[in-house]
Amino acid sequence: MNVRKIMSRMTQMLLQHAASLFAFLGAWVGTAAHAVNDLPGGPGVRQYNLHPAVTKVAEDQAWLHWFMLAICLAIFVAVFGVMFYSILKHRKSVGHKSANFHESAVVEIAWTVVPFLIVIAMALPATKAVVSEKDTTNSDLTIKATGMQWKWGYDYIKGEGEGIAVLSTLDNAQRVLSNAGGPKSGESADDYLLKVDHPLVVPVNKKIRIITTANDVIHAFMVPAFGINQDAIPGFVRDTWFRAEKVGDFYGQCSKLCGKEHSYMPIHVKVLSAQDYSAWVSGKNKEMSAKADDPAKVWTLVDLKARGEKVYATNCVACHQANGKGGGAIKALDGSAVVTDADHLKQIGILLNGANNGAMPSWKALSDTDLAAVISYTKNNWSNQTGQLVQPAELQAARK
């Protein structure tokens, strides 16, 4: 009776495993029906190697990867080769007897000098690459990338395109596909969950400095083709750089587990020729001008505070915090003498020109209305109930 029960149980288990196998094969066939292809500038099908490099930094990283792997493989072969040779050649079964010896000056020197030389051989090119990766000086274009759940904000701070601001979000059509369970048979899936509404646009062969920060949780700006992966941390400002050597579209992703929609935070960088980039900048400036507010408009304090709260949440809260207390080198706004001062030009000057050797960057990229709103918000929030308001016309006059 027990044997029958055991056989019955085993049969059930086999049937369950068979059903699981058929389900897996069905899902695999369904996936294959999508005919997913390599995405130029993005992930490849069955990609086992590092992403094809389009910057010198990424090329150096790929070279270091294989260089270190070759050294590790050589050490592996040498160590295990000697070990297995010794085991086989000097085994007891063929008449060898164990030797009885103590310290050997030659061996001591050898196993000290050889690893030291190996470490130096690995450290020199690695150090050169790391130093190069962190050298963000002499950049042609500076862009602030602000991570937020779950999108990226790009502010062009310095260089051609200064003043342009772009909010990059997962394309709505991609989100609809995801909510429906993913691409169906016959639908293109090459750029699934990588397509955005507004990509980061940069010129080719120019040094692009990316300043990273975040306004909620820790994010990370990663584009494999460029060899960059820089954390974006609330309350901190960090930077990285790249110089794309070919035009095209290149894709990345926030590489931190930043929340439940982490997979919906892609990065799309569009690299254009110098002429095409200039044309894009011109078109973007015209588009922004058409949407700009009339700087002569007189606002009420209530309206300015409502708009300023949004501007603060997007651009300021990452460093100064929601409570206005700042932290570390970041000065507090709550109770600040500059913020509460009746001389508006003091705070206006800091926002337009920056302060503390760049620790407080210039925010002249924001519109006069946005700057007036955020100043009015800080002057009438937390304990700063000054009743003062700043009109856009004051910012317009200060820029001259």
N, C-alpha and C positions, 0 to 999 in steps of 0.2 A: 504494500500500500504506500509506504514511504517512497519507494523507488518511482512509482507512478506519479506521485505528487512532484517529485524532483524533475522527472522528465517533462511533465506538463509545464512546470515553471520555466524550464530551459527553453521549451518551445515558444512560450509567450515572449520571453526575452529576445529570442532570435527574430520573431516577427516584429517586435518593436524596433529593433535595430534596423531591420530591412525597411520598415516604413520610414524611419528617419533618413536612411540612405537615399531612398527614392525621393523624399521631400527635398533633400539637399541637391540631388541631381536636377530636380525640376526647377529649383531656384537658380541653379547655375546656368541651366539652359535659358531660363527667362532673362537672366542678366546678359548672357551672350547675345540675346536677340537685340539688345540695345546697340550693339556694334560700336562700343566706346572706342574712340581713337586717342592717340597721343594729343595733348593740348600744347601747341607751340607756346613756350614760355611758362608752361604749367606742368602738372604731373603727367607722366607717361604710363602707358599700360605695361605692367610687369617691369617697372623701373627698379633696377637693383643697384645702380651706381648713383653717385651724386648727380644733382641736376646740371645739365650743360651750362657752363659758366659764360656770362656776358660781361663780367667785370674782371679786372686784374686781381682784386681781392679774392673772388671766387675761384679763379685759376690757381692762386697760391694755396688756397685751402684744399683744393683737389690734389695738387701736387704733394702737399704735406700728408694728406690722407694716405696716398699710395707709398710715399717715402717711409712713413712710420710703419705701415703694414709690412713693407719689404724688410725693414730692420727686425721687426718682431718675428717674421717668418724665418729669417736667417738665424736668429737666436734660438727659436724653437727647434729648427732642424739640427743646429750645432749641438745644443744641450742634449736632446733626446737621441741624436745620432751617437754621440760619445757614450751616453748611458747604455743604450742597447748594444753597442759594439762591445763595451766592457762586460756586460752581462753574458753575452754569448761567447766572446773570445776567452774570457777568464773564468768560466764557470767551473765549479768543483768537479762536475762529472767527467771533465776531460783531464783531470789531474792537477789543476791549479790550486794553490794554497793561498789563503789570505795573507797579505803583507802586514807587517807590524812596524809602523813608522809614525813619527810625530810631526812637528812643525816643519814646513818647507818654505823657505824665504822666497823662492821663485814663484810657488803657487800663491802665496799671500800677496806678492806684488802684482801678479798677473790678474787675480780676481778683484783687485782694487783698481788697477790702472785701466783695464779693458772696459769695465762698466762705466768708469768715469769718462773715457773717450766716447763711448756710445751716447751717454747722456749729453755731452757737449755737442756731438754731431746732430742730435735731435733738437737741442735747445736753441742753437743759433738760428736756424731757419724759422723755427716756431716763434721765437722772440721777434724776429724781423717782421713776420707776418702780423703778429698781434699789435706791434707798435704802429704798423701801417694802417691797420683797421681802426685804430683809435685817433688817428691824425685827421681831425676835422677842420684844420686851418685852411685858409685860402680857398674857401668854397665859392662857387659861382652863384649858387642858389641855396637859400636856407628856407626850409619848410618845417613848420611845427605840425607833428602828427599827434592828435589827441585821441586816445582810446576811450570809448564809452560803450556801455552795454546797449546794443551790440553793433557799433558802427565806428567809422573813423572820421575825424574832422581834420582837414588839411588847410593850414593857413600859410600863405606865401609871405614870408617875413622880410626877406632880403633878396635882391636880384631882380631880373626881368620877371614881371608878374607880381611884383610886390603889391599887396593889398587885396589879392584874390583870396577868397575863402570858399572852400568846397566841403560839403558833407557827403561822405560816401557810404551808401547803404546797400545791402544785398538787393539785387533787382527783384521787384515784386513778383515777376513771373516765376522766378526761381523759388520764391517762398510758396507760391501757389502749388508748384510741382511737389515740393517737399510735403506740404500739408496733405496732398493727394497720394502720398506714398512713394514719390519719386517718379522719374521718367518712365513712361510706358513703352511698350514695344514700338519701334519705329521712330521714337522721339530722340533727338540729339541729347547726349549726356556728357559730351566732351568737357563743357565748362559748368557742369552742374554744381551749384552752390559756390561758384567762383565769380559769377557775373554781377557787376555792381551798376548802380545808376550813374554815378559820377566817379570815374577813375582818377588817380593821381597822375597828372600829366607833367612830364619833364623833358628837357632837351637832351639829345644824344651828345656824348663826349664832353659833358660838363660835370664838374664836381658838385654833387647834390648833398648838402648837409641836412639830415633829418633829426629834428629835436623831438624827443618823445616824452609824453606825459599822459596822465589819465585823470578822469574826473570821478571815478567810482571805485573800481577794483584794479588789480594788476593785469595789464595786457602786455603784449609783446609784438613788435613790428618785425615780421619775418618775411623775406623774399629770397628763396633759395638760389635763384639764378644770379642774384647780386652778392650772395655770401653775407647777408646781414641778418641779424636777429637781436634786436635791442629791446629790453624790457621798458614798458611804459608804466610808471609807478605814480599813484596819487601823491601829490605833495613834493615830488622830485622832478627835476629836469635832467634828462640824459640825452646823448646824441650819438649818431653813427653817420656813415656816409657811403656813397657809391658813385661810380662813374660808368654808366652803361655805354658799351662800345658798339651797340647795334640798335636799330630802331625795331619796334615791335611791342607786343603786349606780354607782360610778365605778371605772374600771379604768386600770391603768398597767402598767409593766414595768420591770425592772432594765435601764437603758439602757447598761450597760457590757458588753463582751465578757468575761464573768466565768468562762468555761469551757465545756466541751462541752454542758452542759445549760442554757445561758443562756436559751434560749427557754422553759424550764420554771420560770421565776421571776417569775410575775405578781404584781401588786398589786391587791387588791380592797378598796376603801374603801366601807363602808356608812354613809351619813349618815342618822341617825334624828332624829325630833322630840325635844324635851327630855324629854317624858314617856316615850317609848319607850326612850330612852337610859338613863334612870334605872332603868327596869324591866330592861333588859339588864344593867346593872351589878349590880343586886340578885340577879338569877339567876346571874350569873357568880360573884359572891362566895359564894353558897350552894354552887355546884358546886365551887369551889376548897376551901371549908371541908370538904366531904364527902371530898375527896381528901387533905386535909392530914394530916401525920404527927402522932402524939401527941408534944407537946413534952416530956412527962415521960419518954419512952423513953430509956434509957441505951444508947448505941451503943459499939461497939468501934472502935478506931483504924483497923483494916483496912477496916471498912464505911464509916466516915466519909471516909477517903481516897478510896475508890472512887467514892463519890457526889460528893465535893468536886472530883474531877478532871473530872467531867462538868459541874458547875456552873461551874468555872473556864473550861473550853473554850467554854461557851456565852456567858458574860457578861464574863469578865476578860481573856481571851487577846488580844482586839483591841487593848487598850492596854498591858498589862503583858508581853505576848509569851509564847510557850510556854516560853521559858527563864527567865522571871521577871526579866529584866534591864530591862524597860521601854524607855524611849527618849525623849530630849528632856526635856520637862517631866514626863513620866510617870516616877514614881519606881520603882526596882527593888524587887522583893519578895525576891529572892534575897539573903540577907545583911542584910536590913532589920532595924534595931534594934527597930522596932515589932512586926514579925512574930515575931521570936525572943524578945521580952520575955515573962517569965513572967506579967506582968499582962495577962490576956486582954482586959480592958476597954479597953485602948488601941486595939487593932485592931477590937474590936467597935464602939467609938464612931465610928471612921472609916467603917466600912461602913454603920452606921445613919444617920449624920448628914452624911457627905461630908466633904471637906476641900479646902483650897487654893482657896477661893472658887468652888466648883463644878467645878473641874478634875477632882476625884474626886467623882463624884455619889453621892448616897445610894442604897443598895441595900436599903432597908427593904422594898421591894416583894417581895423574895425571902422565902421561908418561914424560920422559925427553924432548921429542920433543914438547909436548903440553905446558910444562912449559917454555921452551925456546921461543916458539912462542908467548905466552901471555906476557912474559917479553919484548920481542922485540916489540910487539904491543903497550904496554903502554909507551915504551921509544920513540915511533915514532908516537904517536897519540895526538890529541888535540893541546896544545901548546908545548908538549914535542917532538919537532923535533930534536932529538939528533943525528940521523944518526947511532946510536949504534945498534948492533944486538948481540944476545946471541945464541950460538950454543948448541945443545943437549949434546955435549961432556962436556961442562962446568957444566951442571946439573949432569951428570953421575959422574964427578970427585968430585963434592960437596957432593954427597950422601955418599961417602966413609969415 
